[in-house]
Amino acid sequence: MPENNFRLLNKRFPAVAQKVGCVPLPQGWHAVPARDGGLTARTRRGSGQFHLHSAYSPAEEARQFVSQFGFPRGSVAVVIGFGMGHHLRELCLRSPEEVKLIAVFEARPDILRLALENADLGSVLADRRLR
């Protein structure tokens, strides 16, 4: 894992860091560059491919996704899935007055490990609203 990601994860969420550090990378999943240079994850299913995020512009996809939600003052964002962190980065750009807490539930520690080993997630992991 990139040093900063693991250091921040261990500091803020030691139980998660311990679990993620013990699981192997997800079989058949790979971090791959998107067309715009961003990062996505890809796996094969049958004769096709499945991308976790846009194969063209994952950051733009995340911007569009997050922008469709109205966040009244003091909102709590409940997120199912860490993915490669693009949508979380967008939520972290919202002001603390707008989004006061970001609660993330991730069922796949192996996918989280893939993200931590390949993406710069320092700004997300350091955000005090992240739980």
Secondary structure, DSSP 8 states (H G I E B T S, - for coil): --HHHHHHHHHH-HHHHHHHHHS---TT-EEEE-TTS-EEEEEEETTEEEESS-SS-HHHHHHHHHHTS---TTEEEEEE--TTSHHHHHHHTS-TTTEEEEEEE-S-HHHHHHHHHHS--HHHHH-TTB-
